[in-house]
Amino acid sequence: MKVCLITWAFTNTVGWGEGIDAYELACGLARLGHLIEVYAQRIHVEGHLPKRLLVKKLPWGGQKYSGKAMGYLSINLLLKRISPLKKFDVIHQLQLETSTVPFVTNTPLILSGYLSIHKALEVMDDQVVNVLMRKGLFLLKESVARKVVREASVIDDLLNRAWWHYKKKFLSESLFLKKAKMIIARHTLLKDWLINIAGLNYKMIKVVPGCVNTEMFKPWFNRERQNKPLTVLYVGGLRITKGLDILIRSMSFIVRELDDVKLLIAGEGPMKSYLLKLVNDLKLRANVSFLGHVPRHTLPSLYNKADVFCLPSFYESFGFVVLEAMSCGLPVVASNVGGIRDIVRNGVDGFLVTPGDIDELSEALIRLLLNAELRRRMGSSARGRVVSDFSPEVVARKTVEVYEEARGEYGH
């Protein structure tokens, strides 16, 4: 099968979840024998690609936000020109961003993506929405637009505004989504939104998760070491939506139960100065360490040095770091939100907790930290689940099934 993949990022080195997912999916499809052409706005790749995988950079659209305008314009000009010559069997756009792709080609279009926090609020549990509102996370689109303006150049901003008005006038989101032959929802929350809010037919929606490189992220046999502090690990941005203040406050309760325990925080972000002050105010400097930015190739080592992974986010569109930790055989304590609830089996691979609940988070972490056998059992289950359900080969096969169903309905 000849497949065209469209994505804003394609990488195996930079911590862009969607870009890494695109890379692993493309490699998985190519290893199955399919011919894959990727068109991306940002490309950061090290090492050799599979023989049947070709990657091309779109001429415009280098920025994630403001680059979408020129990026999707270049996509449509490109596809209009090459589709009749390339004769793709399927075009797979790896974002749900509105474009004119379905209007310029007769090739079956597959869309896949994740649910933004704005859309997720429409289908979230009331309890979680209330927590988000109390934390001031009910973000307005205008605030996001202001962020885009700050990050973009003047020209990029003007192009992005023009694109936004064009979409609003000519490309309704529901019309665009309904033009797709199939939509791959990366988690069930997105499927709920597509059916209940966007009004799509459930038959055109298939749930296929993201994937993780299970060969890169795997357990080390010498994890259990003597005379070391028990370690809780967080990997990700230092942003308000990540709930790190909740995790740090929970450490105040954890250190009362365990003498030798550390929290390692890997990542950078705008909340860092606030979090450093919070650690100082709570007198936790001996128990909390900020590692800063950690290169992707060193993450497997970091995961394998930890005992428990924690992601206390108020919302996660998917949670790739959870997959990485589980693939390394770590038990997980994470918020019961977004795509995480599709990954972690509560009480089997770890524990799912209510976002923002310090007591519940503390209890789950203490329970794991005090019980080495429970950590071993849950970590082993986590690794098995990732290998069986989230490896690139497994996800690629499930994706091909969607392609074949779409082509069958299209008359190919």
C-alpha positions in Angstrom: 0.0 0.0 0.0 1.3 3.5 -0.8 0.5 5.9 2.0 1.0 9.7 2.3 1.4 10.9 5.9 1.0 14.6 6.7 2.3 15.9 10.1 3.5 19.1 11.6 6.5 17.4 13.1 8.6 14.3 12.5 11.3 13.4 14.9 13.1 10.8 17.0 15.2 13.2 18.9 13.1 16.2 20.1 10.4 15.8 22.8 7.4 16.6 20.6 4.9 13.9 21.4 3.0 14.1 18.1 6.3 14.2 16.1 7.7 11.2 17.8 4.4 9.3 17.4 4.5 10.2 13.6 8.1 8.9 13.4 7.3 5.6 15.1 4.1 5.0 13.2 5.8 5.7 9.8 8.7 3.3 10.7 6.2 0.7 11.8 4.2 0.9 8.6 7.4 0.8 6.4 8.7 -2.3 8.3 5.4 -4.0 7.4 6.3 -3.5 3.8 4.2 -0.4 2.9 5.6 2.5 0.9 5.4 5.6 3.1 5.9 9.2 2.1 5.9 11.7 5.0 5.4 15.5 4.5 6.3 17.4 7.6 6.7 21.0 8.7 9.5 20.2 11.2 11.9 17.4 10.8 14.6 16.3 13.3 15.8 12.8 12.7 19.0 11.0 13.6 20.0 7.6 12.3 18.9 5.6 9.2 15.2 5.4 8.1 13.6 2.1 6.8 14.1 1.6 3.1 10.5 2.1 2.2 10.2 5.4 4.1 10.7 8.8 2.4 10.5 12.1 4.3 10.1 15.5 2.8 10.0 18.9 4.4 7.1 21.2 3.5 8.4 24.5 2.0 6.5 26.7 4.5 5.2 26.5 8.0 8.2 26.0 10.3 6.4 27.1 13.5 4.0 24.8 15.3 1.3 27.6 15.8 1.7 30.3 13.2 3.1 28.0 10.7 -0.1 26.1 10.3 -1.5 28.7 7.8 1.4 28.3 5.4 1.9 24.7 6.3 -1.6 23.6 5.2 -1.5 25.9 2.2 1.7 24.2 1.1 0.1 20.8 1.8 -2.8 21.5 -0.4 -0.8 22.9 -3.3 1.5 19.9 -3.0 -1.2 17.3 -3.0 -3.1 18.9 -5.8 0.0 18.7 -7.9 1.4 15.3 -6.9 -1.7 13.2 -6.1 -2.5 12.3 -9.7 1.1 11.3 -10.2 1.8 9.5 -6.9 -1.4 7.6 -6.9 -1.5 7.2 -3.1 -3.9 4.6 -1.8 -4.5 6.6 1.4 -3.7 10.1 2.7 -3.4 10.2 6.4 -3.3 13.6 8.2 -2.0 13.2 11.7 -3.8 16.2 13.1 -7.5 17.1 13.2 -6.6 20.6 12.1 -9.0 21.8 9.4 -7.5 21.9 5.9 -8.7 21.7 2.4 -7.1 18.3 1.7 -10.5 16.5 1.1 -11.5 19.0 -1.5 -8.4 18.8 -3.7 -8.0 15.0 -4.0 -10.1 12.0 -4.5 -7.8 9.7 -2.5 -9.4 8.4 0.7 -8.5 10.7 3.6 -7.8 9.4 7.1 -7.6 11.9 10.0 -6.1 11.1 13.4 -5.3 13.2 16.5 -5.8 14.1 20.1 -8.4 16.1 22.0 -7.3 19.6 23.1 -8.2 20.8 26.6 -10.8 23.2 25.2 -12.8 20.5 23.5 -12.2 18.0 26.3 -14.0 20.3 28.7 -17.2 19.6 26.7 -17.1 15.8 27.5 -15.1 15.7 30.8 -16.5 14.5 34.1 -18.0 17.4 36.0 -15.7 16.7 38.9 -12.6 17.2 36.7 -14.0 20.3 35.1 -14.6 21.8 38.5 -11.0 21.2 39.5 -9.8 22.9 36.3 -12.0 25.9 36.9 -10.7 26.2 40.5 -7.2 26.1 39.3 -7.9 28.8 36.7 -7.2 26.4 33.8 -10.4 27.0 32.0 -8.4 28.8 29.3 -10.0 31.1 26.8 -9.1 30.8 23.2 -8.2 34.5 23.2 -5.4 33.8 25.7 -4.1 31.1 23.4 -4.3 33.5 20.5 -2.2 36.0 22.4 0.4 33.4 23.1 0.6 32.6 19.4 1.1 36.3 18.6 4.0 36.5 21.1 5.7 33.4 19.6 5.2 34.3 16.0 6.8 36.9 13.7 4.6 39.7 12.4 4.3 38.1 8.9 3.6 34.7 10.5 0.9 36.2 12.6 -0.8 38.0 9.7 -0.8 34.7 7.7 -2.2 32.8 10.7 -5.0 35.3 11.2 -5.9 35.2 7.5 -6.0 31.4 7.6 -8.2 31.5 10.7 -10.7 33.8 9.1 -10.7 31.7 5.9 -11.4 28.6 7.9 -14.1 30.2 9.9 -15.9 31.4 6.7 -15.3 28.6 4.3 -14.3 25.5 6.2 -16.5 24.5 9.1 -14.9 21.9 11.3 -17.9 19.5 11.2 -17.9 19.7 7.3 -14.2 19.0 7.2 -14.4 16.1 9.6 -17.3 14.5 7.7 -15.3 14.7 4.5 -12.8 12.2 6.0 -13.3 8.6 5.1 -12.2 7.5 8.6 -11.1 9.2 11.8 -8.6 7.5 14.1 -9.2 8.7 17.6 -6.1 8.2 19.8 -8.2 7.8 22.9 -11.9 7.1 23.8 -12.4 10.7 25.1 -11.8 12.0 21.6 -14.2 9.4 20.2 -16.9 10.6 22.7 -16.3 14.2 21.5 -16.5 13.3 17.8 -19.8 11.5 18.3 -21.6 13.6 20.9 -20.3 17.1 20.1 -19.2 17.0 16.5 -22.1 14.8 15.5 -20.1 12.2 13.5 -21.3 8.7 12.8 -19.6 6.2 15.2 -19.0 3.8 12.3 -16.3 6.2 10.8 -14.4 6.5 14.1 -11.8 3.9 15.1 -9.8 4.0 18.3 -6.1 3.3 17.7 -3.6 4.6 20.3 -0.3 6.3 19.9 2.9 4.1 20.2 6.3 4.0 21.9 9.6 2.5 20.8 9.7 -0.6 23.1 13.2 -1.4 22.0 14.6 2.0 23.1 12.4 2.1 26.2 12.9 -1.2 28.0 13.7 -2.4 31.5 17.2 -2.9 32.8 17.9 -6.1 34.7 19.9 -4.3 37.4 17.1 -1.9 38.5 16.9 -3.2 42.1 19.9 -1.7 43.8 20.9 -1.6 47.4 21.4 1.5 49.6 19.6 4.0 47.3 16.8 6.4 48.1 13.4 5.4 46.7 12.8 7.6 43.7 9.6 9.2 42.2 10.2 10.5 38.7 8.3 13.2 36.7 9.2 13.9 33.1 7.5 16.8 31.2 7.1 20.5 31.0 6.9 22.7 34.1 3.5 24.2 33.3 0.4 24.9 35.4 -1.6 22.1 33.7 0.9 19.5 34.8 -0.1 19.7 38.5 3.5 19.7 39.8 2.6 21.9 42.7 0.2 19.1 43.8 3.0 16.5 43.5 5.5 18.6 45.5 2.9 19.3 48.2 2.3 15.5 48.4 6.0 15.0 49.1 5.4 16.8 52.5 3.2 13.8 53.5 5.4 11.2 51.8 8.6 12.2 53.7 6.7 11.6 57.0 6.2 8.0 56.1 9.6 7.3 54.4 13.0 8.5 55.6 14.9 8.2 52.3 12.8 9.2 49.3 13.5 11.6 46.4 11.4 13.3 43.7 13.2 13.9 40.4 11.7 16.5 38.1 13.0 16.4 34.5 12.0 19.3 32.3 11.8 23.0 31.9 9.0 25.5 31.8 7.5 28.8 33.0 6.5 27.4 36.5 10.1 26.6 37.5 10.8 29.6 39.7 7.4 29.1 41.5 8.1 25.4 42.0 11.6 26.1 43.3 10.1 28.6 45.9 7.5 26.0 46.9 10.1 23.4 47.5 12.1 25.9 49.6 9.0 27.0 51.6 8.0 23.4 52.3 11.6 22.6 53.4 11.9 19.8 50.8 15.2 20.8 49.2 16.8 17.5 50.4 14.0 15.5 48.8 13.3 17.3 45.5 15.7 17.8 42.6 15.2 19.7 39.4 17.2 18.0 36.5 16.3 20.6 33.8 16.1 19.5 30.2 17.0 15.8 29.7 18.1 14.8 26.2 15.7 12.2 24.8 18.4 9.5 24.3 19.2 9.6 28.0 15.5 9.1 29.1 15.6 5.3 29.2 18.5 5.5 31.8 16.5 8.0 33.9 13.4 5.9 33.9 15.4 2.8 34.9 16.9 4.6 37.9 13.4 5.4 39.3 11.0 3.3 41.3 7.7 5.0 40.5 6.7 7.3 37.7 4.1 10.1 38.5 2.2 12.3 36.1 -0.3 14.4 38.2 -1.6 16.5 35.2 -5.0 18.2 35.2 -5.3 17.2 31.6 -3.3 15.1 29.1 -4.3 14.7 25.5 -2.5 11.4 25.5 0.5 11.0 27.8 3.5 9.6 25.9 5.7 9.8 28.9 3.4 7.4 30.7 4.0 4.9 27.8 7.7 5.4 28.0 7.8 4.8 31.8 5.6 1.8 31.5 7.7 0.4 28.7 10.7 0.6 31.0 8.8 -1.5 33.5 7.9 1.3 35.9 4.6 1.4 37.9 2.7 4.6 37.3 0.6 7.0 39.5 -1.2 9.4 37.2 -4.3 11.5 37.0 -7.5 9.8 35.7 -7.8 12.2 32.7 -7.6 12.4 28.9 -5.7 9.7 27.2 -4.1 8.4 30.4 -7.2 6.5 31.4 -6.8 4.4 28.2 -3.2 3.5 29.0 -3.0 2.8 32.7 -5.2 0.0 34.1 -6.0 1.1 37.6 -4.7 -1.3 40.2 -2.9 -3.4 37.6 -0.2 -1.2 36.0 -0.4 1.5 38.6 -3.0 3.8 40.2 -5.2 6.5 38.6 -6.1 9.3 41.0 -8.3 12.4 40.9 -6.5 15.4 39.5 -5.7 18.0 42.2 -6.3 15.6 45.1 -3.2 15.8 47.3 -4.3 13.1 49.8 -5.2 10.6 47.1 -2.0 11.2 45.2 0.1 10.8 48.4 -1.6 7.6 49.4 -1.1 6.0 46.0 2.6 6.9 46.0 3.2 5.8 49.6 1.5 2.5 48.9 3.8 1.8 46.0 7.0 3.1 47.7 6.4 0.9 50.8 5.8 -2.3 48.8 8.7 -3.5 46.6 6.7 -6.6 45.5 3.8 -4.4 44.4 6.1 -2.2 42.4 7.7 -5.2 40.7 4.3 -6.8 39.9 2.7 -3.6 38.5 5.9 -2.7 36.6 5.9 -6.1 34.9 2.2 -5.7 34.0 2.9 -2.2 32.6 5.7 -3.5 30.4 3.6 -6.4 29.1 0.7 -4.0 28.3 2.8 -1.6 26.3 4.5 -4.4 24.3 1.1 -6.0 23.5 -0.9 -2.9 22.8 1.3 0.1 22.1 4.4 -1.0 20.2 4.9 0.6 16.7 4.3 -2.8 15.0 1.0 -3.4 16.8 -0.2 0.2 16.2 0.9 0.1 12.6 -1.1 -3.1 12.0 -4.2 -1.6 13.6 -3.7 1.5 11.4 -3.4 -0.6 8.2 -6.8 -2.2 9.1 -8.3 1.2 9.1 -6.7 2.1 5.8 -8.0 -1.1 4.2 -11.5 -0.5 5.5 -11.4 3.1 4.1 -10.2 1.9 0.8 -12.9 -0.8 0.6 -15.6 1.8 1.2 -14.1 4.1 -1.3 -14.3 1.4 -4.0 -10.6 0.7 -4.4 
